[in-house]
């Protein structure tokens, strides 16, 4: 059950994280502020409204918070996440946490039960502060549960959820929710984000192939062959002028050697990303990475 809760939390948290302004740093104690995208734009603060155009953000927040807190409480104090066979509400779960961990300024710090010696270097972050780089066991040695901010977020979401007005979720509420992912019972945001990126790359590549096939049908075989015959590689290799260039590759859609390779993803055999000059098929670096990984796995299985 806790794994299911962790996955539900991660799905909700990643959706909400995607709605954060890029200038906003969710870490309550960042090592250094992130640079603004535009120096003339004011940097978002925790008091700013969160993604006002996102439909259902209040429900996503409540679902993520309920699952995240249930997973944490069930892991730390088994059995206290439910009463009379029913899982407690998010507000009640916050009270359970507060009943076990003394709060300071409205924040409870749940200590990591695993000593530092049990943590491998691979389980730590690089210090980038990315919301998707949270380790399964945080370097801070505790999980930050901002009781007051999360409770405020629950109250702010009720108006919209129950048809009594507009929701009032702020950036600080989302930041407090994302901080829960550091608990060892959760820690799936990175995996969920990778799944979303993989799915998006697959869908984008399929759409690009479909557009290219439709374009080929419109221009006809003769025109496609004529274009292929007169293709010139704009990214041809030259030891001085273009040392990072590549030869034209065969296009997987039209079959002509007209695919301009902008770069390579190397996982086993290299797979190029770029665009075909005949049918316009475009393969992104993410799609190339997916294809290279699939080819590599297939090669291993065949051996």
VOGU-3710 file (C-alpha; in Angstrom, 3 decimals, decimal comma):
1> xxxxxxxxxx> 0,000/0,000/0,000  2,792/2,439/0,848  4,373/1,982/-2,571  1,054/2,892/-4,176  0,821/5,959/-1,953  4,354/6,953/-2,890  3,547/6,681/-6,598  0,357/8,707/-6,212  2,282/11,356/-4,302  5,001/11,429/-6,988
11> xxxxxxxxxx> 2,490/11,723/-9,842  0,751/14,653/-8,180  3,982/16,319/-7,050  5,561/16,183/-10,520  2,460/17,712/-12,110  2,505/20,536/-9,567  6,268/21,012/-9,854  5,899/21,492/-13,605  3,645/24,475/-12,882  6,227/26,297/-10,779
21> xxxxxxxxxx> 7,853/29,386/-12,309  11,347/28,530/-13,503  12,791/31,320/-11,362  11,260/29,889/-8,201  13,509/27,747/-6,021  11,467/25,444/-3,816  14,305/24,501/-1,430  13,667/26,394/1,836  17,425/26,578/2,462  19,086/26,863/-0,980
31> xxxxxxxxxx> 22,857/27,109/-1,095  22,583/29,970/-3,575  19,690/31,675/-5,387  19,064/30,509/-8,932  19,590/33,102/-11,693  16,477/34,728/-13,084  15,487/34,050/-16,656  14,907/37,742/-17,238  16,685/40,243/-14,956  13,843/42,716/-15,471
41> xxxxxxxxxx> 11,181/40,282/-14,222  10,557/40,173/-10,489  11,565/36,870/-8,933  8,564/34,883/-7,666  8,083/34,688/-3,929  6,350/32,147/-1,744  3,349/34,459/-1,453  2,676/34,454/-5,199  -0,347/32,514/-6,441  0,502/29,103/-7,805
51> xxxxxxxxxx> -0,383/28,415/-11,462  -3,742/30,256/-11,465  -4,568/28,910/-14,947  -4,052/25,245/-13,956  -7,402/23,494/-13,641  -7,783/21,156/-10,673  -4,606/22,228/-8,913  -6,335/22,179/-5,527  -7,494/18,590/-5,972  -4,036/17,511/-7,138
61> xxxxxxxxxx> -2,497/19,209/-4,106  -4,873/17,483/-1,676  -4,425/14,080/-3,328  -0,657/14,370/-3,293  -0,538/15,607/0,288  -2,909/12,926/1,605  -0,939/10,113/-0,029  2,428/11,539/0,954  1,517/12,041/4,591  -0,174/8,628/4,794
71> xxxxxxxxxx> 3,007/6,983/3,485  5,214/8,886/5,935  3,031/8,197/8,970  2,577/4,522/8,071  6,352/4,191/7,729  7,262/6,067/10,905  4,387/5,052/13,178  2,654/2,013/11,662  -1,087/1,881/12,223  -1,508/5,532/13,150
81> xxxxxxxxxx> -2,303/6,548/9,586  -5,809/5,080/9,904  -8,676/4,961/12,384  -11,592/2,515/12,288  -10,364/1,160/8,964  -10,223/4,541/7,258  -7,099/6,524/6,394  -7,008/9,838/8,231  -7,426/13,136/6,446  -4,363/15,209/5,611
91> xxxxxxxxxx> -5,120/17,573/8,489  -5,364/14,666/10,939  -2,148/13,138/9,589  -0,360/16,426/10,193  -1,518/16,249/13,812  -0,090/12,728/14,104  3,284/14,011/12,908  3,124/16,938/15,300  2,252/14,573/18,131  5,470/12,630/17,641
101> xxxxxxxxxx> 7,920/15,328/16,523  8,277/18,634/18,307  7,620/21,524/15,970  9,798/24,614/15,835  8,199/27,637/14,187  5,502/25,364/12,777  7,993/22,937/11,194  8,605/19,319/12,197  11,885/17,694/11,234  11,532/13,901/11,029
111> xxxxxxxxxx> 15,005/12,443/11,568  16,371/9,861/9,169  16,405/6,469/10,886  19,429/5,312/8,862  22,918/6,349/9,981  25,124/8,199/7,549  27,332/5,125/7,043  24,443/3,361/5,308  24,177/6,004/2,594  26,215/5,440/-0,548
121> xxxxxxxxxx> 27,634/8,346/-2,599  25,228/7,426/-5,413  22,281/8,242/-3,153  23,293/11,856/-2,606  22,539/14,858/-4,752  24,976/16,909/-6,761  23,900/20,070/-4,994  22,059/21,473/-8,006  18,877/22,080/-6,042  16,721/20,525/-8,755
131> xxxxxxxxxx> 13,349/19,342/-7,509  13,902/16,076/-9,390  17,325/15,366/-7,866  16,071/14,709/-4,335  17,860/11,686/-2,860  15,918/8,807/-1,316  17,618/9,697/1,972  18,273/13,448/2,153  21,696/14,786/3,032  20,061/17,072/5,606
141> xxxxxxxxxx> 19,382/13,933/7,709  15,718/14,791/8,166  12,465/15,311/6,297  10,996/18,772/6,600  7,249/18,755/7,326  6,089/22,356/7,390  2,934/21,799/9,446  1,653/25,362/9,405  2,236/25,928/5,675  0,730/22,576/4,649
151> xxxxxxxxxx> -2,319/23,130/6,856  -2,686/26,578/5,351  -2,513/24,965/1,903  -5,297/22,541/2,820  -7,508/25,413/3,914  -6,628/27,444/0,821  -7,695/24,592/-1,455  -11,081/23,932/0,128  -12,967/26,846/-1,444  -12,410/25,689/-5,025
161> xxxxxxxxxx> -12,726/21,975/-4,189  -16,152/22,430/-2,662  -17,562/25,084/-4,981  -17,321/27,955/-2,528  -14,997/30,258/-4,470  -11,526/30,475/-5,928  -8,633/28,511/-4,536  -5,755/30,327/-2,908  -2,785/27,988/-3,295  0,532/29,824/-3,104
171> xxxxxxxxxx> 4,000/28,828/-4,196  4,999/28,171/-0,599  2,290/25,516/-0,270  3,631/23,621/-3,274  7,199/23,990/-2,008  6,208/22,480/1,344  4,512/19,572/-0,420  7,545/18,828/-2,620  9,820/18,803/0,426  8,073/15,645/1,653
181> xxxxxxxxxx> 9,641/13,641/-1,169  12,882/13,498/0,820  11,368/10,911/3,175  12,561/7,363/2,558  8,974/6,107/2,173  8,567/8,416/-0,844  11,503/9,555/-2,986  9,885/8,693/-6,319  9,652/12,113/-7,925  12,777/11,578/-9,987
191> xxxxxxxxxx> 11,533/8,260/-11,323  8,103/9,686/-12,098  9,621/12,647/-13,919  11,759/10,332/-16,046  8,672/8,301/-16,929  6,859/11,473/-17,959  9,778/12,646/-20,081  10,039/9,224/-21,718  6,318/9,170/-22,496  6,429/12,705/-23,867
201> xxxxxxxxxx> 9,400/11,842/-26,092  7,641/8,738/-27,438  4,468/10,682/-28,227  6,389/13,544/-29,833  8,392/11,159/-32,014  5,264/9,306/-33,125  3,628/12,607/-34,042  6,731/13,692/-35,981  6,756/10,423/-37,943  3,055/10,811/-38,740
211> xxxxxxxxxx> 3,545/14,395/-39,977  6,508/13,320/-42,119  4,550/10,434/-43,660  1,668/12,789/-44,464  4,084/15,306/-45,979  5,658/12,594/-48,140  2,252/11,612/-49,429  1,506/15,207/-50,389  4,711/15,872/-52,302  4,741/12,447/-53,997
221> xxxxxxxxxx> 7,510/9,962/-54,743  9,003/11,882/-57,677  9,406/15,109/-55,742  10,836/13,253/-52,738  13,411/11,542/-54,974  14,306/14,850/-56,641  14,879/16,498/-53,269  16,981/13,584/-52,054  19,155/13,820/-55,146  19,949/17,479/-54,504
231> xxxxxxxxxx> 20,390/17,344/-50,727  23,380/19,216/-49,315  24,502/18,524/-45,769  24,486/21,791/-43,738  26,283/20,056/-40,867  28,990/18,210/-42,785  32,192/17,406/-40,934  35,222/19,603/-41,580  38,373/19,328/-39,453  38,651/23,095/-39,083
241> xxxxxxxxxx> 35,325/24,744/-39,935  33,032/22,147/-38,356  34,874/19,497/-36,312  31,600/18,479/-34,627  29,797/17,809/-37,915  28,395/14,476/-39,099  27,646/12,697/-42,354  24,053/12,484/-43,553  22,178/9,502/-42,160  19,344/7,406/-43,548
251> xxxxxxxxxx> 15,915/8,724/-42,559  13,739/6,116/-40,807  10,588/7,540/-42,412  11,398/8,181/-46,074  14,495/5,986/-46,325  16,590/8,587/-48,148  20,083/9,481/-46,992  18,948/12,973/-46,133  18,823/13,020/-42,329  20,947/15,875/-40,969
261> xxxxxxxxxx> 22,577/14,681/-37,739  22,928/17,461/-35,199  24,338/15,206/-32,492  24,635/11,629/-31,297  23,359/9,688/-28,312  25,722/6,827/-27,557  24,285/3,890/-25,619  25,787/0,961/-27,460  25,437/1,917/-31,134  25,102/5,703/-31,614
271> xxxxxxxxxx> 21,740/7,150/-32,639  21,593/10,583/-34,218  19,090/13,351/-33,616  18,228/16,051/-36,112  15,928/16,501/-39,136  15,399/14,976/-42,559  15,686/17,430/-45,456  13,251/15,439/-47,608  10,278/14,506/-45,409  10,985/16,912/-42,490
281> xxxxxxxxxx> 10,927/14,129/-39,876  12,532/15,445/-36,687  14,073/13,234/-34,016  14,801/14,973/-30,722  17,675/14,098/-28,410  15,181/12,546/-25,975  13,725/10,361/-28,732  17,234/9,386/-29,823  18,095/8,434/-26,246  14,972/6,272/-25,997
291> xxxxxxxxxx> 15,780/4,552/-29,285  19,418/4,010/-28,377  18,471/2,518/-25,025  15,846/0,224/-26,597  18,330/-0,929/-29,242  20,962/-1,571/-26,593  18,550/-3,638/-24,490  17,486/-5,623/-27,551  21,130/-6,280/-28,395  21,833/-7,546/-24,891
301> xxx> 18,777/-9,810/-24,953  19,781/-11,300/-28,309  23,232/-12,245/-27,045
//
